[in-house]
Amino acid sequence: MLGFLGLLLLIWIAFIVIGALIKGLFWLIIIGIVLFVATAIYGWGKREALKR
């Protein structure tokens, strides 16, 4: 499960980079940032739950 979340984080980073490189795709940067943060928070919560 955590491996899948890591893959998702890499995909969101790719969205951010592609949006930054291609002029006019500012919306892709925003979507990538929002999804990255949401996935990171979810993964952090899952990791804390597995420790217990």
Contacts in CASP RR format, 6 or more apart in sequence:
PFRMAT RR
TARGET T0000
AUTHOR 0000-0000-0000
METHOD contacts of the structure
MODEL  1
MLGFLGLLLLIWIAFIVIGALIKGLFWLIIIGIVLFVATAIYGWGKREAL
KR
1 46 0 8 1.000
2 43 0 8 1.000
2 46 0 8 1.000
2 47 0 8 1.000
5 39 0 8 1.000
5 42 0 8 1.000
5 43 0 8 1.000
5 46 0 8 1.000
6 39 0 8 1.000
8 35 0 8 1.000
8 39 0 8 1.000
9 36 0 8 1.000
9 39 0 8 1.000
9 40 0 8 1.000
12 32 0 8 1.000
12 33 0 8 1.000
12 35 0 8 1.000
12 36 0 8 1.000
12 39 0 8 1.000
13 32 0 8 1.000
13 36 0 8 1.000
15 28 0 8 1.000
15 29 0 8 1.000
15 31 0 8 1.000
15 32 0 8 1.000
15 35 0 8 1.000
16 28 0 8 1.000
16 29 0 8 1.000
16 32 0 8 1.000
16 33 0 8 1.000
16 36 0 8 1.000
18 25 0 8 1.000
18 28 0 8 1.000
19 25 0 8 1.000
19 26 0 8 1.000
19 28 0 8 1.000
19 29 0 8 1.000
20 29 0 8 1.000
22 28 0 8 1.000
END
